Amino acid sequence: MPTSTFSPAGRHRTTQGIACGAGAGALWGLVFLAPALVRDFTPLQLAIGRYLAYGIISAVLIAPRWRTLVASMERRDWYTLAWLSLAGNTLYYVLLSTAVQQAGIATTSLVIGFLPVAVTTIGSRDRDAIPLARLAPSLLLCAAGALCIGWQALGHPASSDAGGALFGFACAVGALVAWSAYAVGNARALHRLHRMSVYDWNLLTGIVTGIQAVTLIPVSLAAEPVRHAADAWLYLGGVSVAVAVGASILGNELWNRMSRLLPLTMVGQMILFETLFALLYGFLWEQRLPAPLEIAAFGLVAASVLTCIGAHRSHAPASTC
């Protein structure tokens, strides 16, 4: 039975969903610091380290329930896990890490803030979803923010290498596309798999992602010979475990809970919490104040969230969770 997003029960679910989205954003924002902390390693090495740790930790946590979970899984579910793990984890993080190293934390985090446009547009096609026309003000505000992002990236690159900054911006856009596909696919999978808890779904995602990370090790060795000292590898391991626990285990579980509580047309808006915290962490790391265009961009995308919530409030009878 559909539940209005702003009925008494719907308001409670919405509040819970927004809280989970904020918590996931606070944890995911730390991901933008990792490439800056271990700049001597390639983005592929960073992805392998993070997702090997994610996979190993997930395997340990899920071991007691492994046989029961596998018995309940269908072939379609494994295919879904495989492409979601690739789009939302492995490919996304390689592109994200490259973007951070080439274009800077602030530019990369603001590009990811364009995610609501893609996810909301796709979500508006779901049954009983709010019409896209009602979301037009929200999407236009977010698009205006994206224009500020692009202007900042091209006009004020994070490094003296303009070509590198442009390449980093392109990688950030690629990460945006990959994660948009993940956000939509993951939300729909969670609504379909009522028998699966968000906790177990996250751990299964971790195992599949860990397997993908193992297959990338030969590629990494061929592209970049092992040349780091032992203490550098230990440092990478520590950062990888911290990111795996904070962002992949805890952050992903909060995001999955939010994805079940909110309609898809609101799910995309929640990524702006990651943008907010990533910007805060980035400015603290770079020890600078935000540039005017960065302030304008975030103000515009934040306003898009408020107008999206307002649109759902006025469309409450047709909104679903």
C-alpha positions as CSV (number, residue, x, y, z in Angstrom):
1,M,0.0,0.0,0.0
2,P,1.6,3.3,-1.0
3,T,2.5,5.6,1.9
4,S,2.5,9.3,1.4
5,T,5.9,10.8,2.0
6,F,4.4,13.5,4.2
7,S,1.7,11.6,6.0
8,P,2.4,11.0,9.7
9,A,4.0,7.6,9.0
10,G,5.6,9.0,5.8
11,R,7.1,11.9,7.7
12,H,8.7,9.5,10.2
13,R,10.2,7.4,7.3
14,T,11.4,10.6,5.6
15,T,13.1,11.9,8.7
16,Q,14.8,8.5,9.2
17,G,15.8,8.5,5.6
18,I,17.3,12.0,5.6
19,A,19.2,11.2,8.9
20,C,20.6,8.0,7.3
21,G,21.6,10.0,4.2
22,A,23.3,12.7,6.3
23,G,25.2,10.0,8.2
24,A,26.3,8.3,5.0
25,G,27.4,11.6,3.5
26,A,29.5,12.4,6.6
27,L,31.3,9.1,6.3
28,W,31.6,9.1,2.5
29,G,33.0,12.7,2.5
30,L,36.2,11.2,4.1
31,V,36.8,9.2,0.9
32,F,37.8,12.4,-0.8
33,L,40.7,12.8,1.6
34,A,42.2,9.3,1.0
35,P,43.8,10.0,-2.4
36,A,45.3,13.1,-1.0
37,L,46.7,11.2,2.0
38,V,48.5,8.6,-0.2
39,R,49.4,10.5,-3.3
40,D,52.4,8.2,-4.0
41,F,50.0,5.4,-5.0
42,T,48.0,5.2,-8.2
43,P,44.2,5.4,-8.2
44,L,44.1,1.7,-9.2
45,Q,46.3,0.8,-6.2
46,L,44.0,2.8,-3.9
47,A,40.9,1.1,-5.3
48,I,42.5,-2.4,-4.8
49,G,43.6,-1.6,-1.3
50,R,40.2,-0.2,-0.2
51,Y,38.1,-3.0,-1.8
52,L,40.4,-5.8,-0.7
53,A,39.9,-4.6,2.8
54,Y,36.1,-4.2,2.2
55,G,35.9,-7.7,0.8
56,I,37.9,-9.4,3.6
57,I,36.0,-7.6,6.4
58,S,32.7,-8.4,4.7
59,A,33.6,-12.1,4.4
60,V,34.5,-12.3,8.1
61,L,31.2,-10.6,9.2
62,I,29.0,-12.6,6.9
63,A,30.6,-16.0,7.4
64,P,28.1,-17.3,10.1
65,R,25.2,-16.7,7.7
66,W,26.9,-17.5,4.4
67,R,25.1,-20.8,3.6
68,T,21.7,-19.5,4.4
69,L,22.2,-16.3,2.3
70,V,23.6,-18.2,-0.7
71,A,20.6,-20.6,-0.6
72,S,18.3,-17.6,-0.9
73,M,20.1,-16.0,-3.8
74,E,19.1,-16.3,-7.4
75,R,21.3,-16.0,-10.4
76,R,19.8,-12.6,-11.2
77,D,20.8,-11.3,-7.8
78,W,24.5,-12.3,-8.4
79,Y,24.5,-10.5,-11.7
80,T,23.0,-7.4,-10.0
81,L,25.7,-7.5,-7.3
82,A,28.4,-7.8,-10.0
83,W,27.5,-4.8,-12.0
84,L,26.6,-2.7,-9.0
85,S,30.0,-3.5,-7.4
86,L,31.7,-2.5,-10.6
87,A,29.8,0.7,-11.2
88,G,29.4,1.9,-7.6
89,N,32.7,0.8,-6.2
90,T,35.6,-0.3,-8.4
91,L,35.2,1.9,-11.5
92,Y,33.8,4.8,-9.5
93,Y,36.7,4.9,-7.0
94,V,39.4,4.7,-9.7
95,L,37.8,7.6,-11.5
96,L,37.2,9.5,-8.2
97,S,40.8,9.0,-7.0
98,T,42.2,10.2,-10.4
99,A,39.9,13.3,-10.3
100,V,41.0,14.2,-6.7
101,Q,44.7,13.9,-7.6
102,Q,44.4,15.8,-10.9
103,A,41.6,18.4,-10.2
104,G,41.5,18.7,-6.4
105,I,39.1,17.7,-3.6
106,A,36.8,20.7,-3.9
107,T,36.2,20.4,-7.7
108,T,35.7,16.7,-7.5
109,S,33.3,16.8,-4.6
110,L,31.2,19.5,-6.3
111,V,31.0,17.6,-9.5
112,I,29.5,14.6,-7.6
113,G,27.0,17.1,-6.3
114,F,25.4,17.0,-9.8
115,L,24.2,13.5,-9.1
116,P,20.7,14.6,-8.0
117,V,19.9,15.7,-11.6
118,A,20.6,12.3,-13.1
119,V,19.0,10.2,-10.3
120,T,16.0,12.4,-9.9
121,T,15.3,12.5,-13.6
122,I,15.4,8.7,-13.8
123,G,13.4,8.3,-10.6
124,S,10.6,10.5,-12.0
125,R,9.8,7.7,-14.5
126,D,8.9,5.2,-11.7
127,R,5.2,4.4,-11.1
128,D,3.5,6.9,-8.8
129,A,6.6,9.1,-8.8
130,I,6.3,12.9,-8.7
131,P,6.1,14.3,-12.3
132,L,9.4,15.7,-13.7
133,A,7.7,19.1,-14.3
134,R,7.3,19.6,-10.6
135,L,11.0,18.9,-10.1
136,A,12.1,21.3,-12.8
137,P,13.0,24.1,-10.3
138,S,15.2,21.7,-8.3
139,L,16.9,20.3,-11.4
140,L,17.5,23.8,-12.8
141,L,19.1,24.9,-9.6
142,C,21.4,21.9,-9.6
143,A,22.3,22.4,-13.2
144,A,23.2,26.0,-12.4
145,G,25.5,24.7,-9.7
146,A,27.1,22.3,-12.2
147,L,27.9,25.3,-14.5
148,C,29.7,27.0,-11.6
149,I,31.6,23.7,-11.0
150,G,32.7,23.5,-14.6
151,W,33.8,27.2,-14.7
152,Q,35.7,26.8,-11.5
153,A,37.5,23.7,-12.8
154,L,38.5,25.2,-16.1
155,G,39.2,28.7,-14.9
156,H,40.9,27.9,-11.6
157,P,42.6,24.5,-11.8
158,A,43.9,23.0,-8.6
159,S,47.4,22.6,-10.2
160,S,49.4,24.5,-12.7
161,D,48.8,21.7,-15.3
162,A,45.7,22.9,-17.1
163,G,45.5,19.6,-19.1
164,G,45.7,17.6,-15.9
165,A,43.0,19.6,-14.3
166,L,40.8,19.1,-17.4
167,F,41.5,15.4,-17.3
168,G,40.6,15.3,-13.6
169,F,37.4,17.1,-14.3
170,A,36.5,14.5,-17.0
171,C,37.3,11.7,-14.6
172,A,35.0,13.3,-12.0
173,V,32.2,13.4,-14.6
174,G,32.8,9.7,-15.4
175,A,32.6,8.9,-11.7
176,L,29.3,10.8,-11.6
177,V,27.9,8.7,-14.5
178,A,29.0,5.4,-12.9
179,W,27.6,6.3,-9.5
180,S,24.3,7.5,-10.9
181,A,23.8,4.1,-12.4
182,Y,24.7,2.5,-9.1
183,A,22.4,4.7,-7.1
184,V,19.4,3.9,-9.3
185,G,20.2,0.2,-9.7
186,N,20.9,-0.3,-6.0
187,A,17.7,1.4,-4.8
188,R,15.6,-0.7,-7.2
189,A,17.4,-3.9,-6.1
190,L,16.8,-3.1,-2.4
191,H,13.1,-2.5,-3.1
192,R,12.9,-5.8,-5.0
193,L,14.8,-7.9,-2.5
194,H,12.5,-7.6,0.5
195,R,13.9,-10.8,2.0
196,M,17.4,-9.4,2.2
197,S,18.5,-7.0,5.0
198,V,20.5,-3.9,4.0
199,Y,23.3,-5.1,6.2
200,D,23.7,-8.5,4.4
201,W,23.3,-6.8,1.0
202,N,26.1,-4.5,1.8
203,L,28.4,-7.4,2.9
204,L,27.6,-9.4,-0.2
205,T,28.4,-6.3,-2.2
206,G,31.7,-6.1,-0.3
207,I,32.6,-9.8,-1.2
208,V,31.9,-9.3,-4.9
209,T,33.8,-6.0,-4.9
210,G,36.7,-7.7,-3.1
211,I,36.8,-10.4,-5.8
212,Q,36.9,-7.7,-8.5
213,A,39.8,-6.1,-6.6
214,V,41.8,-9.3,-6.7
215,T,41.4,-9.5,-10.5
216,L,42.8,-6.0,-10.8
217,I,46.1,-6.9,-9.0
218,P,47.8,-8.2,-12.2
219,V,46.7,-5.1,-14.1
220,S,48.1,-2.9,-11.4
221,L,51.4,-4.8,-11.3
222,A,51.8,-4.5,-15.1
223,A,51.0,-0.8,-15.1
224,E,53.0,0.2,-12.0
225,P,55.9,-2.0,-10.7
226,V,56.1,-2.4,-6.9
227,R,58.5,0.4,-5.8
228,H,57.3,1.6,-2.4
229,A,59.0,0.9,0.9
230,A,57.3,-1.4,3.4
231,D,56.2,1.4,5.7
232,A,54.5,3.1,2.7
233,W,52.5,-0.1,2.0
234,L,51.6,-0.3,5.7
235,Y,50.3,3.3,5.6
236,L,48.3,2.5,2.5
237,G,46.9,-0.6,4.3
238,G,45.9,1.6,7.3
239,V,44.1,4.1,5.1
240,S,42.4,1.3,3.1
241,V,41.1,-0.4,6.2
242,A,39.9,3.0,7.7
243,V,38.0,3.8,4.4
244,A,36.6,0.3,4.1
245,V,35.2,0.3,7.6
246,G,34.0,4.0,7.7
247,A,32.8,4.5,4.2
248,S,32.1,1.0,2.8
249,I,30.8,-0.9,5.8
250,L,29.1,1.8,7.8
251,G,28.4,4.5,5.2
252,N,27.0,2.0,2.6
253,E,24.7,0.5,5.2
254,L,23.3,3.9,6.1
255,W,22.8,4.6,2.4
256,N,21.0,1.3,1.8
257,R,18.7,2.0,4.7
258,M,18.0,5.5,3.2
259,S,17.3,3.9,-0.2
260,R,14.5,1.8,1.2
261,L,13.0,4.7,3.2
262,L,12.8,7.4,0.5
263,P,11.4,7.5,-3.0
264,L,14.0,7.4,-5.8
265,T,13.2,11.1,-6.7
266,M,14.6,12.0,-3.2
267,V,17.4,9.5,-3.0
268,G,19.6,11.4,-5.4
269,Q,19.3,14.6,-3.4
270,M,20.8,12.9,-0.4
271,I,24.2,12.7,-2.1
272,L,24.6,16.4,-1.4
273,F,25.4,15.6,2.2
274,E,28.5,13.9,0.9
275,T,29.3,17.0,-1.1
276,L,28.8,19.2,2.0
277,F,31.1,17.1,4.2
278,A,33.7,16.5,1.4
279,L,33.9,20.3,0.9
280,L,34.3,20.9,4.6
281,Y,37.1,18.2,4.8
282,G,38.7,19.5,1.6
283,F,38.9,23.1,2.7
284,L,40.3,22.0,6.1
285,W,42.8,19.8,4.4
286,E,43.9,22.5,1.9
287,Q,43.7,25.2,4.7
288,R,41.8,27.7,2.6
289,L,38.4,29.3,2.4
290,P,36.0,28.4,-0.5
291,A,36.2,30.4,-3.7
292,P,33.1,32.5,-4.6
293,L,32.1,30.0,-7.4
294,E,32.4,27.1,-5.0
295,I,30.1,28.9,-2.5
296,A,27.7,29.7,-5.3
297,A,27.7,26.1,-6.6
298,F,27.0,24.6,-3.2
299,G,24.3,27.2,-2.4
300,L,22.6,26.3,-5.7
301,V,22.6,22.6,-5.2
302,A,21.6,22.9,-1.6
303,A,18.6,25.0,-2.7
304,S,17.8,22.3,-5.2
305,V,17.4,19.8,-2.2
306,L,15.0,22.2,-0.4
307,T,12.9,22.7,-3.5
308,C,12.8,19.0,-4.2
309,I,11.5,18.3,-0.6
310,G,8.9,21.1,-1.1
311,A,7.8,19.5,-4.4
312,H,7.3,16.2,-2.7
313,R,5.3,17.8,0.1
314,S,2.9,19.4,-2.4
315,H,2.7,16.1,-4.2
316,A,2.3,14.0,-1.1
317,P,-0.8,11.9,-2.2
318,A,1.2,10.4,-5.1
319,S,4.6,10.0,-3.3
320,T,5.7,6.6,-2.3
321,C,8.4,5.1,-0.2
